[in-house]
Amino acid sequence: MSIHVRQALPPQRRIVSDPSAGLKYGVAAIAVSLALGVRLAIDPVLGKHSPYLPFTIAIIVAARFGGRIPGFASTALSALGILFFLIEPRYSFLITNRDAVVGLTLFVVVGCIISLLVGQLRESLLSTARAEEGLRLKKRLVDLSHEAIVTADSNRRITGWNAGAVEMYGWTESEALGKIIHDLLQTSSGILTAEIDEILHREGR
């Protein structure tokens, strides 16, 4: 006599995880530092023109990696770096030019908008990834069951066929998927399919 045992091991770690706060803000600071370094490197060419050039990319990177709040932080750090190093008078937090005030204000507003949009996209992608991870885990747990678990759509086409169903009925998952469940299994019932549908919609199972 042989005994077959399937065991679902608990997940040791999350496949999809959110970075720690320190890492998020660290990436934001590094991105701004790199943007400032690039801008200072090309300063002999650009001079006082286009002081905001590489910093938008830093904001996008920070918001994509860490979310809205690190995006806001990178916007603030970028504004301070631009104000101190690139706007006349340099190496000072004073602004004597009205156009510079307008430009810096516009940069901060655009940076916040970018942070909001990219952060929202990031959250949406994370939520989707977590949902897919949960579905994969559920499918794995269903597949480990000795019971035959079969799922079908509203047209009774098979959409799920676990290992228990393979053992019980003999068809592989690829052979069963897409088939009409009653045609494949040759089932019969004293209840009409219309009555089954009515019960399903009324009871939810």
DARALIN-V338264 format. One line per field, one symbol per residue. ss: DSSP state (A for helix, B for strand, O for the rest). psi: psi as a letter, one per 20 degrees, with the letter a starting at -180 (. if undefined). burial: 1 if it has 9 or more other ideal C-beta (glycine too) atoms within 8 Angstrom, else 0. Layout:
ss = ???
psi = ???
burial = ???
//
This chain:
ss = OOOOOOOOOOOOOOOOOOOOAAAAAAAAAAAAAAAAAAAAAOAAAAOOOOOOOOAAAAAAAAAAAAOAAAAAAAAAAAAAAAAAAOOOOOOOOOOOOAAAAAAAAAAAAAAAAAAAAAAAAAAAAAAAAAAAAAAAAAAAAAAOOOOOOBBBOOOOBBBBBOAAAAAAAOOOAAAAOOOBAAAAAOOOOOOOAAAAAAAAAAAOO
psi = pqpppppopqphqpgoqpqrgggghggggggggggggghhhjhhghciqlijgihhhggggghhgiagghggghgggggggggghipqpqkqjqpiphhhggghghggggghggggghhggghghgggghghgghggghghghiqiqoopqqaijkppiporhhhghghhqrghhhpiqpghggilqqqipqhhhggggghghj.
burial = 0000000000000000000000111011101101110110011001000011111111111111111111111111111111111110000000100001101100110111011101111110010011001000101111011001110100011101111111001010000110111101000000000001001100000
//
